Amino acid sequence: MREINRGVISEFRANDGLLSGPMEGTPILLLTTTGHRSGNAHTTPVGFIDAGGRLAVAAANGGSDHHPDWYRNIEGHNQVTIELPGASIPSIATIAVGTERADLLEQLTTTLPGMADHVSAAAREIPVVIFGEARTRSS
């Protein structure tokens, strides 16, 4: 999977976010998290939706029964960077709960190809993560 991700990341950056093959037309962002054990930066391509100016992703991990590494990293360190064509944006990741999570997950499964299959295959609740703009505290 890491090799596939490296190819998607390279293609994303080389073609201003446009992807070919099975990912063609899918809205993708590059998510950079800080490793919860290593402290190293890790970049992962993830499908997303724009939900009223907030970007949301599902931690579906292809339908696996365990959370993706990037999600575990967010649990330990919620300051991330999201990369969209032409922009690298420091962000704060929050985990949606309750009806907000359910509503966003429904939007994700109806918008992103294959997401409904991933969600139904997993024997766990799929977390939904929302990205907001990072702000510095003023004194």
N, CA, C and O atoms as CSV, one atom per row, in Angstrom:
chain,resi,resn,atom,element,x,y,z
A,1,MET,N,N,0.826,-1.195,0.000
A,1,MET,CA,C,0.000,0.000,0.000
A,1,MET,C,C,0.866,1.253,0.000
A,1,MET,O,O,0.532,2.238,-0.659
A,2,ARG,N,N,1.951,1.225,0.718
A,2,ARG,CA,C,2.801,2.410,0.775
A,2,ARG,C,C,3.342,2.774,-0.609
A,2,ARG,O,O,3.473,3.952,-0.942
A,3,GLU,N,N,3.653,1.755,-1.407
A,3,GLU,CA,C,4.155,2.014,-2.762
A,3,GLU,C,C,3.064,2.663,-3.620
A,3,GLU,O,O,3.337,3.581,-4.393
A,4,ILE,N,N,1.847,2.185,-3.480
A,4,ILE,CA,C,0.720,2.787,-4.206
A,4,ILE,C,C,0.556,4.243,-3.773
A,4,ILE,O,O,0.392,5.132,-4.608
A,5,ASN,N,N,0.602,4.479,-2.457
A,5,ASN,CA,C,0.461,5.848,-1.957
A,5,ASN,C,C,1.561,6.753,-2.491
A,5,ASN,O,O,1.297,7.901,-2.849
A,6,ARG,N,N,2.783,6.256,-2.550
A,6,ARG,CA,C,3.884,7.071,-3.091
A,6,ARG,C,C,3.604,7.469,-4.536
A,6,ARG,O,O,3.870,8.604,-4.931
A,7,GLY,N,N,3.068,6.541,-5.323
A,7,GLY,CA,C,2.729,6.853,-6.708
A,7,GLY,C,C,1.630,7.894,-6.814
A,7,GLY,O,O,1.706,8.796,-7.649
A,8,VAL,N,N,0.607,7.777,-5.973
A,8,VAL,CA,C,-0.491,8.746,-5.982
A,8,VAL,C,C,0.020,10.122,-5.555
A,8,VAL,O,O,-0.344,11.131,-6.158
A,9,ILE,N,N,0.852,10.167,-4.531
A,9,ILE,CA,C,1.415,11.442,-4.056
A,9,ILE,C,C,2.231,12.102,-5.161
A,9,ILE,O,O,2.089,13.300,-5.403
A,10,SER,N,N,3.077,11.336,-5.829
A,10,SER,CA,C,3.896,11.886,-6.922
A,10,SER,C,C,3.033,12.413,-8.052
A,10,SER,O,O,3.267,13.508,-8.562
A,11,GLU,N,N,2.030,11.629,-8.445
A,11,GLU,CA,C,1.147,12.058,-9.530
A,11,GLU,C,C,0.356,13.298,-9.130
A,11,GLU,O,O,0.206,14.218,-9.934
A,12,PHE,N,N,-0.150,13.337,-7.904
A,12,PHE,CA,C,-0.892,14.485,-7.394
A,12,PHE,C,C,-0.053,15.748,-7.502
A,12,PHE,O,O,-0.518,16.770,-8.008
A,13,ARG,N,N,1.177,15.677,-7.027
A,13,ARG,CA,C,2.050,16.854,-7.021
A,13,ARG,C,C,2.506,17.244,-8.420
A,13,ARG,O,O,2.674,18.430,-8.703
A,14,ALA,N,N,2.707,16.280,-9.288
A,14,ALA,CA,C,3.185,16.564,-10.643
A,14,ALA,C,C,2.085,17.115,-11.546
A,14,ALA,O,O,2.373,17.819,-12.515
A,15,ASN,N,N,0.830,16.801,-11.236
A,15,ASN,CA,C,-0.284,17.151,-12.126
A,15,ASN,C,C,-1.325,18.048,-11.474
A,15,ASN,O,O,-2.503,18.005,-11.828
A,16,ASP,N,N,-0.884,18.862,-10.518
A,16,ASP,CA,C,-1.766,19.828,-9.862
A,16,ASP,C,C,-3.037,19.166,-9.324
A,16,ASP,O,O,-4.139,19.693,-9.474
A,17,GLY,N,N,-2.860,18.013,-8.701
A,17,GLY,CA,C,-3.974,17.329,-8.058
A,17,GLY,C,C,-4.774,16.394,-8.942
A,17,GLY,O,O,-5.646,15.682,-8.445
A,18,LEU,N,N,-4.506,16.375,-10.235
A,18,LEU,CA,C,-5.259,15.508,-11.145
A,18,LEU,C,C,-4.634,14.116,-11.150
A,18,LEU,O,O,-3.419,13.965,-11.275
A,19,LEU,N,N,-5.486,13.105,-11.011
A,19,LEU,CA,C,-5.015,11.728,-10.968
A,19,LEU,C,C,-5.603,10.937,-12.125
A,19,LEU,O,O,-6.645,11.295,-12.675
A,20,SER,N,N,-4.927,9.870,-12.481
A,20,SER,CA,C,-5.394,9.007,-13.567
A,20,SER,C,C,-5.801,7.656,-12.992
A,20,SER,O,O,-5.733,7.434,-11.783
A,21,GLY,N,N,-6.224,6.763,-13.874
A,21,GLY,CA,C,-6.575,5.409,-13.469
A,21,GLY,C,C,-7.791,5.386,-12.562
A,21,GLY,O,O,-8.699,6.203,-12.715
A,22,PRO,N,N,-7.814,4.442,-11.606
A,22,PRO,CA,C,-8.994,4.291,-10.761
A,22,PRO,C,C,-9.278,5.497,-9.866
A,22,PRO,O,O,-10.395,5.645,-9.369
A,23,MET,N,N,-8.290,6.353,-9.657
A,23,MET,CA,C,-8.470,7.533,-8.809
A,23,MET,C,C,-8.936,8.756,-9.604
A,23,MET,O,O,-9.232,9.799,-9.021
A,24,GLU,N,N,-8.999,8.635,-10.903
A,24,GLU,CA,C,-9.381,9.772,-11.744
A,24,GLU,C,C,-10.739,10.329,-11.327
A,24,GLU,O,O,-11.715,9.589,-11.198
A,25,GLY,N,N,-10.786,11.634,-11.121
A,25,GLY,CA,C,-12.026,12.309,-10.763
A,25,GLY,C,C,-12.365,12.290,-9.281
A,25,GLY,O,O,-13.303,12.963,-8.855
A,26,THR,N,N,-11.620,11.532,-8.493
A,26,THR,CA,C,-11.884,11.465,-7.058
A,26,THR,C,C,-11.211,12.641,-6.362
A,26,THR,O,O,-10.019,12.873,-6.566
A,27,PRO,N,N,-11.953,13.390,-5.543
A,27,PRO,CA,C,-11.322,14.492,-4.818
A,27,PRO,C,C,-10.364,13.942,-3.759
A,27,PRO,O,O,-10.771,13.234,-2.838
A,28,ILE,N,N,-9.095,14.281,-3.910
A,28,ILE,CA,C,-8.034,13.780,-3.033
A,28,ILE,C,C,-7.303,14.958,-2.411
A,28,ILE,O,O,-7.073,15.978,-3.061
A,29,LEU,N,N,-6.943,14.805,-1.143
A,29,LEU,CA,C,-6.013,15.730,-0.517
A,29,LEU,C,C,-4.867,14.902,0.032
A,29,LEU,O,O,-5.013,13.704,0.275
A,30,LEU,N,N,-3.736,15.543,0.223
A,30,LEU,CA,C,-2.603,14.879,0.861
A,30,LEU,C,C,-2.585,15.314,2.316
A,30,LEU,O,O,-2.560,16.507,2.618
A,31,LEU,N,N,-2.598,14.352,3.199
A,31,LEU,CA,C,-2.643,14.589,4.631
A,31,LEU,C,C,-1.281,14.243,5.229
A,31,LEU,O,O,-0.807,13.115,5.099
A,32,THR,N,N,-0.660,15.217,5.882
A,32,THR,CA,C,0.601,14.958,6.567
A,32,THR,C,C,0.359,15.028,8.064
A,32,THR,O,O,-0.080,16.043,8.606
A,33,THR,N,N,0.665,13.907,8.711
A,33,THR,CA,C,0.502,13.788,10.157
A,33,THR,C,C,1.875,13.567,10.788
A,33,THR,O,O,2.858,13.303,10.096
A,34,THR,N,N,1.917,13.679,12.103
A,34,THR,CA,C,3.131,13.391,12.861
A,34,THR,C,C,2.954,12.028,13.510
A,34,THR,O,O,1.974,11.790,14.216
A,35,GLY,N,N,3.904,11.135,13.269
A,35,GLY,CA,C,3.825,9.784,13.808
A,35,GLY,C,C,3.662,9.786,15.317
A,35,GLY,O,O,4.402,10.471,16.023
A,36,HIS,N,N,2.700,9.025,15.812
A,36,HIS,CA,C,2.436,9.014,17.250
A,36,HIS,C,C,3.556,8.348,18.036
A,36,HIS,O,O,3.713,8.621,19.226
A,37,ARG,N,N,4.327,7.492,17.410
A,37,ARG,CA,C,5.475,6.871,18.094
A,37,ARG,C,C,6.785,7.481,17.634
A,37,ARG,O,O,7.655,7.776,18.453
A,38,SER,N,N,6.934,7.673,16.324
A,38,SER,CA,C,8.224,8.100,15.770
A,38,SER,C,C,8.445,9.605,15.819
A,38,SER,O,O,9.580,10.070,15.925
A,39,GLY,N,N,7.359,10.360,15.741
A,39,GLY,CA,C,7.489,11.813,15.638
A,39,GLY,C,C,7.838,12.274,14.232
A,39,GLY,O,O,8.026,13.469,14.002
A,40,ASN,N,N,7.927,11.338,13.284
A,40,ASN,CA,C,8.246,11.666,11.893
A,40,ASN,C,C,6.990,12.081,11.132
A,40,ASN,O,O,5.880,11.667,11.466
A,41,ALA,N,N,7.184,12.907,10.104
A,41,ALA,CA,C,6.077,13.316,9.237
A,41,ALA,C,C,5.727,12.173,8.287
A,41,ALA,O,O,6.611,11.524,7.728
A,42,HIS,N,N,4.425,11.934,8.113
A,42,HIS,CA,C,3.921,10.900,7.201
A,42,HIS,C,C,2.824,11.516,6.338
A,42,HIS,O,O,1.897,12.141,6.853
A,43,THR,N,N,2.935,11.337,5.024
A,43,THR,CA,C,1.947,11.885,4.094
A,43,THR,C,C,1.155,10.754,3.463
A,43,THR,O,O,1.715,9.754,3.012
A,44,THR,N,N,-0.173,10.935,3.442
A,44,THR,CA,C,-1.086,9.923,2.920
A,44,THR,C,C,-2.140,10.597,2.048
A,44,THR,O,O,-2.705,11.613,2.451
A,45,PRO,N,N,-2.417,10.056,0.862
A,45,PRO,CA,C,-3.534,10.586,0.064
A,45,PRO,C,C,-4.855,10.043,0.608
A,45,PRO,O,O,-4.979,8.848,0.877
A,46,VAL,N,N,-5.828,10.919,0.767
A,46,VAL,CA,C,-7.148,10.497,1.250
A,46,VAL,C,C,-8.238,11.212,0.452
A,46,VAL,O,O,-8.091,12.374,0.073
A,47,GLY,N,N,-9.321,10.498,0.209
A,47,GLY,CA,C,-10.483,11.106,-0.429
A,47,GLY,C,C,-11.192,11.997,0.567
A,47,GLY,O,O,-11.217,11.703,1.762
A,48,PHE,N,N,-11.767,13.086,0.083
A,48,PHE,CA,C,-12.411,14.033,0.987
A,48,PHE,C,C,-13.659,14.623,0.351
A,48,PHE,O,O,-13.904,14.501,-0.849
A,49,ILE,N,N,-14.441,15.276,1.222
A,49,ILE,CA,C,-15.559,16.095,0.761
A,49,ILE,C,C,-15.406,17.472,1.374
A,49,ILE,O,O,-14.799,17.640,2.431
A,50,ASP,N,N,-15.970,18.452,0.690
A,50,ASP,CA,C,-16.080,19.798,1.239
A,50,ASP,C,C,-17.487,19.895,1.799
A,50,ASP,O,O,-18.470,19.895,1.058
A,51,ALA,N,N,-17.564,19.978,3.108
A,51,ALA,CA,C,-18.860,20.020,3.789
A,51,ALA,C,C,-19.063,21.420,4.357
A,51,ALA,O,O,-18.807,21.672,5.534
A,52,GLY,N,N,-19.517,22.306,3.514
A,52,GLY,CA,C,-19.775,23.668,3.959
A,52,GLY,C,C,-18.524,24.424,4.343
A,52,GLY,O,O,-18.519,25.161,5.329
A,53,GLY,N,N,-17.466,24.250,3.579
A,53,GLY,CA,C,-16.221,24.950,3.848
A,53,GLY,C,C,-15.279,24.211,4.777
A,53,GLY,O,O,-14.159,24.664,5.012
A,54,ARG,N,N,-15.711,23.092,5.302
A,54,ARG,CA,C,-14.847,22.237,6.114
A,54,ARG,C,C,-14.547,20.985,5.310
A,54,ARG,O,O,-15.428,20.444,4.641
A,55,LEU,N,N,-13.321,20.531,5.373
A,55,LEU,CA,C,-12.948,19.316,4.659
A,55,LEU,C,C,-13.103,18.134,5.604
A,55,LEU,O,O,-12.688,18.195,6.761
A,56,ALA,N,N,-13.703,17.056,5.105
A,56,ALA,CA,C,-13.938,15.876,5.931
A,56,ALA,C,C,-13.452,14.624,5.216
A,56,ALA,O,O,-13.575,14.499,3.997
A,57,VAL,N,N,-12.899,13.700,5.995
A,57,VAL,CA,C,-12.424,12.416,5.479
A,57,VAL,C,C,-12.910,11.305,6.405
A,57,VAL,O,O,-13.172,11.531,7.587
A,58,ALA,N,N,-13.023,10.108,5.850
A,58,ALA,CA,C,-13.394,8.937,6.642
A,58,ALA,C,C,-12.154,8.080,6.850
A,58,ALA,O,O,-11.380,7.854,5.920
A,59,ALA,N,N,-11.973,7.608,8.070
A,59,ALA,CA,C,-10.836,6.741,8.387
A,59,ALA,C,C,-11.234,5.284,8.123
A,59,ALA,O,O,-11.211,4.444,9.023
A,60,ALA,N,N,-11.598,5.010,6.869
A,60,ALA,CA,C,-12.137,3.697,6.502
A,60,ALA,C,C,-11.058,2.631,6.336
A,60,ALA,O,O,-11.325,1.448,6.548
A,61,ASN,N,N,-9.863,3.026,5.967
A,61,ASN,CA,C,-8.741,2.092,5.809
A,61,ASN,C,C,-9.088,0.926,4.890
A,61,ASN,O,O,-8.739,-0.223,5.160
A,62,GLY,N,N,-9.781,1.245,3.803
A,62,GLY,CA,C,-10.116,0.227,2.812
A,62,GLY,C,C,-11.058,-0.847,3.304
A,62,GLY,O,O,-11.156,-1.909,2.690
A,63,GLY,N,N,-11.763,-0.591,4.415
A,63,GLY,CA,C,-12.667,-1.584,4.985
A,63,GLY,C,C,-12.002,-2.493,6.005
A,63,GLY,O,O,-12.623,-3.439,6.490
A,64,SER,N,N,-10.752,-2.217,6.334
A,64,SER,CA,C,-10.025,-3.003,7.325
A,64,SER,C,C,-10.685,-2.884,8.693
A,64,SER,O,O,-11.410,-1.926,8.964
A,65,ASP,N,N,-10.430,-3.861,9.545
A,65,ASP,CA,C,-10.989,-3.840,10.886
A,65,ASP,C,C,-10.160,-3.035,11.882
A,65,ASP,O,O,-10.435,-3.057,13.081
A,66,HIS,N,N,-9.142,-2.322,11.388
A,66,HIS,CA,C,-8.382,-1.443,12.280
A,66,HIS,C,C,-8.228,-0.071,11.637
A,66,HIS,O,O,-8.250,0.075,10.415
A,67,HIS,N,N,-8.073,0.925,12.496
A,67,HIS,CA,C,-7.944,2.293,12.015
A,67,HIS,C,C,-6.650,2.464,11.218
A,67,HIS,O,O,-5.659,1.787,11.489
A,68,PRO,N,N,-6.660,3.363,10.241
A,68,PRO,CA,C,-5.430,3.634,9.492
A,68,PRO,C,C,-4.401,4.326,10.396
A,68,PRO,O,O,-4.752,4.975,11.381
A,69,ASP,N,N,-3.138,4.170,10.036
A,69,ASP,CA,C,-2.057,4.789,10.811
A,69,ASP,C,C,-2.264,6.295,10.944
A,69,ASP,O,O,-2.044,6.857,12.017
A,70,TRP,N,N,-2.688,6.957,9.857
A,70,TRP,CA,C,-2.845,8.407,9.921
A,70,TRP,C,C,-3.863,8.805,10.983
A,70,TRP,O,O,-3.717,9.849,11.620
A,71,TYR,N,N,-4.883,7.990,11.179
A,71,TYR,CA,C,-5.893,8.304,12.196
A,71,TYR,C,C,-5.295,8.170,13.600
A,71,TYR,O,O,-5.524,9.022,14.459
A,72,ARG,N,N,-4.536,7.107,13.826
A,72,ARG,CA,C,-3.883,6.948,15.129
A,72,ARG,C,C,-2.914,8.097,15.387
A,72,ARG,O,O,-2.763,8.544,16.524
A,73,ASN,N,N,-2.259,8.573,14.330
A,73,ASN,CA,C,-1.372,9.730,14.494
A,73,ASN,C,C,-2.158,10.963,14.931
A,73,ASN,O,O,-1.707,11.711,15.799
A,74,ILE,N,N,-3.333,11.179,14.335
A,74,ILE,CA,C,-4.172,12.332,14.687
A,74,ILE,C,C,-4.649,12.241,16.134
A,74,ILE,O,O,-4.748,13.256,16.823
A,75,GLU,N,N,-4.943,11.035,16.589
A,75,GLU,CA,C,-5.375,10.883,17.973
A,75,GLU,C,C,-4.298,11.384,18.943
A,75,GLU,O,O,-4.613,11.899,20.016
A,76,GLY,N,N,-3.030,11.229,18.557
A,76,GLY,CA,C,-1.939,11.657,19.420
A,76,GLY,C,C,-1.464,13.077,19.176
A,76,GLY,O,O,-0.887,13.705,20.063
A,77,HIS,N,N,-1.709,13.587,17.966
A,77,HIS,CA,C,-1.193,14.910,17.592
A,77,HIS,C,C,-2.114,15.467,16.504
A,77,HIS,O,O,-1.987,15.095,15.337
A,78,ASN,N,N,-3.034,16.349,16.873
A,78,ASN,CA,C,-4.065,16.772,15.917
A,78,ASN,C,C,-3.651,17.927,15.010
A,78,ASN,O,O,-4.458,18.380,14.198
A,79,GLN,N,N,-2.429,18.410,15.124
A,79,GLN,CA,C,-1.954,19.435,14.199
A,79,GLN,C,C,-1.411,18.717,12.965
A,79,GLN,O,O,-0.476,17.920,13.054
A,80,VAL,N,N,-2.009,19.012,11.819
A,80,VAL,CA,C,-1.679,18.339,10.564
A,80,VAL,C,C,-1.463,19.382,9.474
A,80,VAL,O,O,-1.676,20.576,9.685
A,81,THR,N,N,-1.043,18.916,8.319
A,81,THR,CA,C,-0.992,19.756,7.125
A,81,THR,C,C,-1.793,19.055,6.043
A,81,THR,O,O,-1.610,17.864,5.792
A,82,ILE,N,N,-2.677,19.798,5.409
A,82,ILE,CA,C,-3.390,19.250,4.262
A,82,ILE,C,C,-2.880,19.961,3.020
A,82,ILE,O,O,-2.664,21.172,3.014
A,83,GLU,N,N,-2.697,19.178,1.977
A,83,GLU,CA,C,-2.187,19.705,0.714
A,83,GLU,C,C,-3.262,19.525,-0.343
A,83,GLU,O,O,-3.730,18.418,-0.609
A,84,LEU,N,N,-3.635,20.641,-0.933
A,84,LEU,CA,C,-4.558,20.681,-2.059
A,84,LEU,C,C,-3.783,21.250,-3.237
A,84,LEU,O,O,-2.708,21.814,-3.034
A,85,PRO,N,N,-4.283,21.125,-4.452
A,85,PRO,CA,C,-3.536,21.687,-5.579
A,85,PRO,C,C,-3.182,23.154,-5.329
A,85,PRO,O,O,-4.062,23.999,-5.169
A,86,GLY,N,N,-1.886,23.438,-5.300
A,86,GLY,CA,C,-1.402,24.798,-5.139
A,86,GLY,C,C,-1.409,25.342,-3.723
A,86,GLY,O,O,-1.113,26.520,-3.523
A,87,ALA,N,N,-1.739,24.521,-2.732
A,87,ALA,CA,C,-1.803,25.029,-1.360
A,87,ALA,C,C,-1.410,23.964,-0.351
A,87,ALA,O,O,-1.795,22.801,-0.467
A,88,SER,N,N,-0.644,24.380,0.628
A,88,SER,CA,C,-0.307,23.549,1.778
A,88,SER,C,C,-0.823,24.297,3.001
A,88,SER,O,O,-0.398,25.421,3.268
A,89,ILE,N,N,-1.740,23.676,3.745
A,89,ILE,CA,C,-2.496,24.388,4.769
A,89,ILE,C,C,-2.326,23.718,6.130
A,89,ILE,O,O,-2.731,22.569,6.306
A,90,PRO,N,N,-1.730,24.423,7.095
A,90,PRO,CA,C,-1.698,23.882,8.461
A,90,PRO,C,C,-3.128,23.818,8.985
A,90,PRO,O,O,-3.902,24.762,8.821
A,91,SER,N,N,-3.467,22.713,9.609
A,91,SER,CA,C,-4.843,22.503,10.048
A,91,SER,C,C,-4.889,21.816,11.403
A,91,SER,O,O,-3.908,21.241,11.875
A,92,ILE,N,N,-6.047,21.898,11.999
A,92,ILE,CA,C,-6.341,21.166,13.229
A,92,ILE,C,C,-7.383,20.106,12.867
A,92,ILE,O,O,-8.425,20.416,12.290
A,93,ALA,N,N,-7.091,18.864,13.210
A,93,ALA,CA,C,-8.011,17.762,12.940
A,93,ALA,C,C,-8.882,17.528,14.164
A,93,ALA,O,O,-8.390,17.453,15.290
A,94,THR,N,N,-10.186,17.414,13.926
A,94,THR,CA,C,-11.114,17.047,14.994
A,94,THR,C,C,-11.937,15.848,14.541
A,94,THR,O,O,-12.188,15.659,13.350
A,95,ILE,N,N,-12.339,15.064,15.489
A,95,ILE,CA,C,-13.103,13.860,15.187
A,95,ILE,C,C,-14.580,14.167,15.385
A,95,ILE,O,O,-15.007,14.582,16.463
A,96,ALA,N,N,-15.347,13.959,14.331
A,96,ALA,CA,C,-16.789,14.221,14.380
A,96,ALA,C,C,-17.472,13.165,15.253
A,96,ALA,O,O,-17.052,12.009,15.296
A,97,VAL,N,N,-18.516,13.580,15.936
A,97,VAL,CA,C,-19.272,12.661,16.788
A,97,VAL,C,C,-20.768,12.824,16.523
A,97,VAL,O,O,-21.209,13.807,15.928
A,98,GLY,N,N,-21.523,11.851,16.972
A,98,GLY,CA,C,-22.983,11.912,16.932
A,98,GLY,C,C,-23.567,12.104,15.550
A,98,GLY,O,O,-23.123,11.493,14.578
A,99,THR,N,N,-24.569,12.961,15.479
A,99,THR,CA,C,-25.264,13.176,14.213
A,99,THR,C,C,-24.355,13.847,13.181
A,99,THR,O,O,-24.508,13.612,11.982
A,100,GLU,N,N,-23.418,14.672,13.631
A,100,GLU,CA,C,-22.486,15.288,12.683
A,100,GLU,C,C,-21.679,14.207,11.978
A,100,GLU,O,O,-21.514,14.253,10.759
A,101,ARG,N,N,-21.172,13.231,12.737
A,101,ARG,CA,C,-20.417,12.128,12.152
A,101,ARG,C,C,-21.288,11.348,11.170
A,101,ARG,O,O,-20.857,11.053,10.055
A,102,ALA,N,N,-22.498,11.018,11.574
A,102,ALA,CA,C,-23.404,10.246,10.720
A,102,ALA,C,C,-23.713,10.993,9.427
A,102,ALA,O,O,-23.699,10.402,8.347
A,103,ASP,N,N,-23.991,12.286,9.536
A,103,ASP,CA,C,-24.301,13.086,8.343
A,103,ASP,C,C,-23.107,13.165,7.400
A,103,ASP,O,O,-23.253,13.011,6.188
A,104,LEU,N,N,-21.924,13.406,7.963
A,104,LEU,CA,C,-20.724,13.499,7.122
A,104,LEU,C,C,-20.390,12.150,6.491
A,104,LEU,O,O,-20.002,12.090,5.324
A,105,LEU,N,N,-20.539,11.069,7.256
A,105,LEU,CA,C,-20.248,9.746,6.700
A,105,LEU,C,C,-21.198,9.426,5.556
A,105,LEU,O,O,-20.788,8.836,4.556
A,106,GLU,N,N,-22.450,9.803,5.691
A,106,GLU,CA,C,-23.398,9.591,4.592
A,106,GLU,C,C,-22.963,10.364,3.347
A,106,GLU,O,O,-23.005,9.833,2.237
A,107,GLN,N,N,-22.545,11.622,3.532
A,107,GLN,CA,C,-22.059,12.413,2.393
A,107,GLN,C,C,-20.818,11.778,1.772
A,107,GLN,O,O,-20.690,11.724,0.549
A,108,LEU,N,N,-19.910,11.299,2.610
A,108,LEU,CA,C,-18.686,10.664,2.109
A,108,LEU,C,C,-19.005,9.403,1.305
A,108,LEU,O,O,-18.415,9.171,0.250
A,109,THR,N,N,-19.945,8.584,1.807
A,109,THR,CA,C,-20.254,7.327,1.113
A,109,THR,C,C,-21.009,7.548,-0.187
A,109,THR,O,O,-20.916,6.727,-1.100
A,110,THR,N,N,-21.756,8.645,-0.287
A,110,THR,CA,C,-22.477,8.899,-1.531
A,110,THR,C,C,-21.630,9.666,-2.542
A,110,THR,O,O,-21.949,9.680,-3.731
A,111,THR,N,N,-20.553,10.303,-2.081
A,111,THR,CA,C,-19.731,11.133,-2.960
A,111,THR,C,C,-18.496,10.405,-3.484
A,111,THR,O,O,-18.150,10.531,-4.658
A,112,LEU,N,N,-17.837,9.650,-2.620
A,112,LEU,CA,C,-16.562,9.031,-2.992
A,112,LEU,C,C,-16.749,7.608,-3.499
A,112,LEU,O,O,-17.372,6.785,-2.829
A,113,PRO,N,N,-16.209,7.315,-4.685
A,113,PRO,CA,C,-16.329,5.962,-5.235
A,113,PRO,C,C,-15.712,4.920,-4.295
A,113,PRO,O,O,-14.587,5.086,-3.824
A,114,GLY,N,N,-16.446,3.870,-4.033
A,114,GLY,CA,C,-15.941,2.768,-3.215
A,114,GLY,C,C,-16.058,2.966,-1.717
A,114,GLY,O,O,-15.892,2.004,-0.967
A,115,MET,N,N,-16.336,4.176,-1.251
A,115,MET,CA,C,-16.376,4.422,0.194
A,115,MET,C,C,-17.476,3.618,0.872
A,115,MET,O,O,-17.259,3.094,1.964
A,116,ALA,N,N,-18.636,3.507,0.263
A,116,ALA,CA,C,-19.728,2.731,0.868
A,116,ALA,C,C,-19.299,1.281,1.071
A,116,ALA,O,O,-19.627,0.673,2.089
A,117,ASP,N,N,-18.572,0.729,0.111
A,117,ASP,CA,C,-18.084,-0.653,0.244
A,117,ASP,C,C,-17.101,-0.775,1.405
A,117,ASP,O,O,-17.145,-1.739,2.169
A,118,HIS,N,N,-16.217,0.209,1.527
A,118,HIS,CA,C,-15.237,0.183,2.623
A,118,HIS,C,C,-15.941,0.251,3.978
A,118,HIS,O,O,-15.600,-0.491,4.900
A,119,VAL,N,N,-16.913,1.134,4.090
A,119,VAL,CA,C,-17.620,1.315,5.360
A,119,VAL,C,C,-18.385,0.050,5.724
A,119,VAL,O,O,-18.350,-0.385,6.875
A,120,SER,N,N,-19.077,-0.544,4.755
A,120,SER,CA,C,-19.872,-1.735,5.064
A,120,SER,C,C,-18.993,-2.955,5.341
A,120,SER,O,O,-19.432,-3.875,6.031
A,121,ALA,N,N,-17.772,-2.988,4.825
A,121,ALA,CA,C,-16.874,-4.128,5.050
A,121,ALA,C,C,-16.238,-4.110,6.436
A,121,ALA,O,O,-15.858,-5.164,6.948
A,122,ALA,N,N,-16.117,-2.961,7.041
A,122,ALA,CA,C,-15.416,-2.836,8.319
A,122,ALA,C,C,-16.314,-3.264,9.478
A,122,ALA,O,O,-17.494,-2.915,9.531
A,123,ALA,N,N,-15.737,-4.020,10.397
A,123,ALA,CA,C,-16.461,-4.434,11.600
A,123,ALA,C,C,-16.120,-3.489,12.753
A,123,ALA,O,O,-15.859,-3.927,13.874
A,124,ARG,N,N,-16.126,-2.204,12.464
A,124,ARG,CA,C,-15.849,-1.166,13.467
A,124,ARG,C,C,-16.569,0.096,13.039
A,124,ARG,O,O,-16.969,0.227,11.882
A,125,GLU,N,N,-16.735,1.020,13.964
A,125,GLU,CA,C,-17.304,2.310,13.600
A,125,GLU,C,C,-16.224,3.118,12.898
A,125,GLU,O,O,-15.123,3.286,13.422
A,126,ILE,N,N,-16.546,3.617,11.711
A,126,ILE,CA,C,-15.585,4.392,10.923
A,126,ILE,C,C,-15.572,5.831,11.425
A,126,ILE,O,O,-16.591,6.518,11.357
A,127,PRO,N,N,-14.428,6.297,11.930
A,127,PRO,CA,C,-14.346,7.698,12.359
A,127,PRO,C,C,-14.358,8.644,11.154
A,127,PRO,O,O,-13.900,8.298,10.065
A,128,VAL,N,N,-14.889,9.831,11.379
A,128,VAL,CA,C,-14.852,10.898,10.387
A,128,VAL,C,C,-14.050,12.036,11.002
A,128,VAL,O,O,-14.291,12.445,12.138
A,129,VAL,N,N,-13.088,12.540,10.224
A,129,VAL,CA,C,-12.205,13.604,10.699
A,129,VAL,C,C,-12.479,14.856,9.892
A,129,VAL,O,O,-12.623,14.808,8.671
A,130,ILE,N,N,-12.549,15.979,10.593
A,130,ILE,CA,C,-12.796,17.280,9.982
A,130,ILE,C,C,-11.539,18.123,10.156
A,130,ILE,O,O,-10.911,18.116,11.215
A,131,PHE,N,N,-11.188,18.843,9.106
A,131,PHE,CA,C,-10.009,19.702,9.164
A,131,PHE,C,C,-10.434,21.158,9.196
A,131,PHE,O,O,-11.229,21.612,8.373
A,132,GLY,N,N,-9.896,21.872,10.152
A,132,GLY,CA,C,-10.128,23.302,10.275
A,132,GLY,C,C,-8.809,24.018,10.214
A,132,GLY,O,O,-7.752,23.425,10.428
A,133,GLU,N,N,-8.873,25.288,9.922
A,133,GLU,CA,C,-7.660,26.095,9.807
A,133,GLU,C,C,-6.972,26.222,11.157
A,133,GLU,O,O,-7.614,26.506,12.169
A,134,ALA,N,N,-5.669,26.009,11.164
A,134,ALA,CA,C,-4.900,26.171,12.395
A,134,ALA,C,C,-4.821,27.645,12.748
A,134,ALA,O,O,-4.580,28.495,11.891
A,135,ARG,N,N,-5.025,27.925,13.997
A,135,ARG,CA,C,-4.951,29.313,14.464
A,135,ARG,C,C,-3.965,29.375,15.622
A,135,ARG,O,O,-3.861,28.451,16.428
A,136,THR,N,N,-3.260,30.466,15.680
A,136,THR,CA,C,-2.365,30.656,16.805
A,136,THR,C,C,-3.114,31.422,17.879
A,136,THR,O,O,-3.970,32.257,17.585
A,137,ARG,N,N,-2.788,31.134,19.105
A,137,ARG,CA,C,-3.421,31.856,20.205
A,137,ARG,C,C,-2.840,33.244,20.316
A,137,ARG,O,O,-1.626,33.436,20.239
A,138,SER,N,N,-3.717,34.205,20.496
A,138,SER,CA,C,-3.222,35.569,20.706
A,138,SER,C,C,-3.085,35.813,22.201
A,138,SER,O,O,-3.857,35.293,23.006
A,139,SER,N,N,-2.109,36.595,22.547
A,139,SER,CA,C,-1.835,36.836,23.972
A,139,SER,C,C,-2.760,37.873,24.537
A,139,SER,O,O,-2.672,38.200,25.720
